[in-house]
Amino acid sequence: MAGEPVVILGGGLIGLAVAHQLARRGRTVTVLSRRRSEAAGFVAAGMLAPHAEGLVGDQLTLGQRSLDRIPSWVAQIEADSGLSCGLRTSGIIVPFEEAAARDRYPTATCGQALNRQQLERELPGLGEAWTAGLLFEQDGQIDNRRQLMRALESACADRGVRFLEGVDVLALEQSGGGLQGARVRDAEGHDYTLACTEAVLCAGAWSARLLPELQIAPVKGQMLSLQAPRGALKRVIFGPGTYLVPREDGLVVVGATSEPEAGFSEGLTPQGQRTLQAGIASLLPQATHWPPMERWWGFRPCTPDEGPVLGASSIEGLWLACGHHRNGVLMAGLTAELLAGVITGQPLDNDTKTLLQAFRWDRFENSAKASTL
Ligand SMILES: Cc1cc2nc3c(=O)[nH]c(=O)nc-3n(C[C@H](O)[C@H](O)[C@H](O)COP(=O)(O)OP(=O)(O)OC[C@H]3O[C@@H](n4cnc5c(N)ncnc54)[C@H](O)[C@@H]3O)c2cc1C
């Protein structure tokens, strides 16, 4: 029903993107957000990197379709907000110690093979260990932390989305298999039930706390940034375990540790920061002299196959858009389009149906069953 609000559970990157697309299709939308600053949307490096990440199968298809949609998605956000999202088609280079490893990379055929000489031309000062590379011109980046998140919030507000900030969703309420409401605690500590029959679960790494049948766990990532001379690094370097992402103004975002064992433990650790520092020294020794600006951390929402869960849930009226792990920035636009499409009853083409089928929440149960047959 057009008049009844769709409630977005979680106001991070995916929640904002879905809210925006629903509002653009004329739906009334309310976003419930516990803590804006904990969203991985503010943490990510913002790489748009289905090829550099070496995605395969359905995730590569989803990632490539998402990448194609980014310019038009960003144009919508920029038109609604009047703010730039900081999209940059910088290309991404994956360096290797041996040409054989380069040629075995899952997405090798989508990139341009580079030898050491070509690598040096693209990335002056690259560490000596790296003798081969793949250039993915089509991959890029967006300044999620400083620009995209703010622009999305503003675009949502412009489209009439209502925000309830500081609201912790404690539990979902259902009756007869259908969603009835969300039990919430507001910023002043009052508990009440917000009635709703249609909601989208976008609670990132915390999603399984509200729906325990989802297999989503946090994978902590620590980051830092350096201030480089403007133009000192022109392309993203995507090394094993560490990457350097140069923004337009010379800020270089460096990521990221991958710490599934850390659970939801907050804060930086000396070990995590040392790991990043070692990665910088190996990839681009001169960057060890660039002054550090900021250090931060966050939690990726990870499923058993590292792909998102999208579409219907086991509760009628509750939709899922979570578990995007390392590629939520890349996949936010298409995720929002898919979810807004199904929620508003838009006819789905066969490609879209296939994607939604591939990213069903219960696919892990199915594959576990299949492997025991
Ligand atoms: C270190 C790091 C680097 C990354 N780099 C990249 C990258 O380069 N490219 C890329 O594509 N992706 C990257 N990602 C992944 C990307 O950031 C995530 O996949 C994406 O942000 C997930 O979006 P989300 O909305 O699902 O979760 P989030 O952005 O984390 O938002 C979830 C929101 O839900 C709210 N919430 C949770 N529970 C409740 C509740 N009970 N009640 C109310 N609100 C609740 C939280 O407060 C939070 O604001 C990176 C992630 C990390 C951590």
Ligand as a Chemical Component Dictionary entry (heavy atoms), coordinates in Angstrom:
data_LIG
# 
_chem_comp.id                   LIG 
_chem_comp.type                 NON-POLYMER 
_chem_comp.pdbx_formal_charge   0 
_chem_comp.three_letter_code    LIG 
# 
loop_
_chem_comp_atom.comp_id 
_chem_comp_atom.atom_id 
_chem_comp_atom.alt_atom_id 
_chem_comp_atom.type_symbol 
_chem_comp_atom.charge 
_chem_comp_atom.model_Cartn_x 
_chem_comp_atom.model_Cartn_y 
_chem_comp_atom.model_Cartn_z 
_chem_comp_atom.pdbx_ordinal 
LIG C1  C1  C 0 37.036 -1.945 6.929  1  
LIG C2  C2  C 0 35.979 -2.044 5.859  2  
LIG C3  C3  C 0 36.302 -1.753 4.542  3  
LIG C4  C4  C 0 35.335 -1.883 3.538  4  
LIG N1  N1  N 0 35.659 -1.531 2.271  5  
LIG C5  C5  C 0 34.726 -1.646 1.279  6  
LIG C6  C6  C 0 35.032 -1.264 -0.049 7  
LIG O1  O1  O 0 36.120 -0.784 -0.343 8  
LIG N2  N2  N 0 34.071 -1.443 -1.011 9  
LIG C7  C7  C 0 32.852 -1.970 -0.722 10 
LIG O2  O2  O 0 32.038 -2.129 -1.631 11 
LIG N3  N3  N 0 32.524 -2.296 0.565  12 
LIG C8  C8  C 0 33.420 -2.151 1.547  13 
LIG N4  N4  N 0 33.108 -2.496 2.842  14 
LIG C9  C9  C 0 31.813 -3.112 3.092  15 
LIG C10 C10 C 0 30.685 -2.124 3.297  16 
LIG O3  O3  O 0 31.081 -1.081 4.143  17 
LIG C11 C11 C 0 29.498 -2.875 3.907  18 
LIG O4  O4  O 0 29.208 -4.041 3.154  19 
LIG C12 C12 C 0 28.259 -1.995 3.942  20 
LIG O5  O5  O 0 28.518 -0.798 4.620  21 
LIG C13 C13 C 0 27.116 -2.718 4.625  22 
LIG O6  O6  O 0 26.060 -1.815 4.722  23 
LIG P1  P1  P 0 24.866 -2.080 5.739  24 
LIG O7  O7  O 0 23.916 -0.969 5.603  25 
LIG O8  O8  O 0 24.405 -3.491 5.566  26 
LIG O9  O9  O 0 25.572 -2.037 7.163  27 
LIG P2  P2  P 0 26.063 -0.755 7.943  28 
LIG O10 O10 O 0 26.554 0.285  7.011  29 
LIG O11 O11 O 0 26.993 -1.263 8.999  30 
LIG O12 O12 O 0 24.750 -0.194 8.629  31 
LIG C14 C14 C 0 24.028 -0.949 9.576  32 
LIG C15 C15 C 0 23.287 0.049  10.456 33 
LIG O13 O13 O 0 22.288 -0.675 11.165 34 
LIG C16 C16 C 0 22.169 -0.124 12.437 35 
LIG N5  N5  N 0 21.612 -1.134 13.330 36 
LIG C17 C17 C 0 22.095 -2.362 13.586 37 
LIG N6  N6  N 0 21.296 -3.003 14.458 38 
LIG C18 C18 C 0 20.291 -2.158 14.755 39 
LIG C19 C19 C 0 19.163 -2.236 15.611 40 
LIG N7  N7  N 0 18.915 -3.335 16.328 41 
LIG N8  N8  N 0 18.347 -1.165 15.694 42 
LIG C20 C20 C 0 18.577 -0.032 14.965 43 
LIG N9  N9  N 0 19.630 0.094  14.135 44 
LIG C21 C21 C 0 20.481 -0.954 14.039 45 
LIG C22 C22 C 0 23.592 0.235  12.831 46 
LIG O14 O14 O 0 23.573 1.248  13.821 47 
LIG C23 C23 C 0 24.164 0.707  11.509 48 
LIG O15 O15 O 0 24.079 2.105  11.428 49 
LIG C24 C24 C 0 34.033 -2.341 3.871  50 
LIG C25 C25 C 0 33.707 -2.580 5.201  51 
LIG C26 C26 C 0 34.663 -2.432 6.183  52 
LIG C27 C27 C 0 34.271 -2.679 7.617  53 
# 
loop_
_chem_comp_bond.comp_id 
_chem_comp_bond.atom_id_1 
_chem_comp_bond.atom_id_2 
_chem_comp_bond.value_order 
_chem_comp_bond.pdbx_ordinal 
LIG C1  C2  SING 1  
LIG C2  C3  SING 2  
LIG C2  C26 DOUB 3  
LIG C3  C4  DOUB 4  
LIG C4  N1  SING 5  
LIG C4  C24 SING 6  
LIG N1  C5  DOUB 7  
LIG C5  C6  SING 8  
LIG C5  C8  SING 9  
LIG C6  O1  DOUB 10 
LIG C6  N2  SING 11 
LIG N2  C7  SING 12 
LIG C7  O2  DOUB 13 
LIG C7  N3  SING 14 
LIG N3  C8  DOUB 15 
LIG C8  N4  SING 16 
LIG N4  C9  SING 17 
LIG N4  C24 SING 18 
LIG C9  C10 SING 19 
LIG C10 O3  SING 20 
LIG C10 C11 SING 21 
LIG C11 O4  SING 22 
LIG C11 C12 SING 23 
LIG C12 O5  SING 24 
LIG C12 C13 SING 25 
LIG C13 O6  SING 26 
LIG O6  P1  SING 27 
LIG P1  O7  DOUB 28 
LIG P1  O8  SING 29 
LIG P1  O9  SING 30 
LIG O9  P2  SING 31 
LIG P2  O10 DOUB 32 
LIG P2  O11 SING 33 
LIG P2  O12 SING 34 
LIG O12 C14 SING 35 
LIG C14 C15 SING 36 
LIG C15 O13 SING 37 
LIG C15 C23 SING 38 
LIG O13 C16 SING 39 
LIG C16 N5  SING 40 
LIG C16 C22 SING 41 
LIG N5  C17 SING 42 
LIG N5  C21 SING 43 
LIG C17 N6  DOUB 44 
LIG N6  C18 SING 45 
LIG C18 C19 SING 46 
LIG C18 C21 DOUB 47 
LIG C19 N7  SING 48 
LIG C19 N8  DOUB 49 
LIG N8  C20 SING 50 
LIG C20 N9  DOUB 51 
LIG N9  C21 SING 52 
LIG C22 O14 SING 53 
LIG C22 C23 SING 54 
LIG C23 O15 SING 55 
LIG C24 C25 DOUB 56 
LIG C25 C26 SING 57 
LIG C26 C27 SING 58 
# 
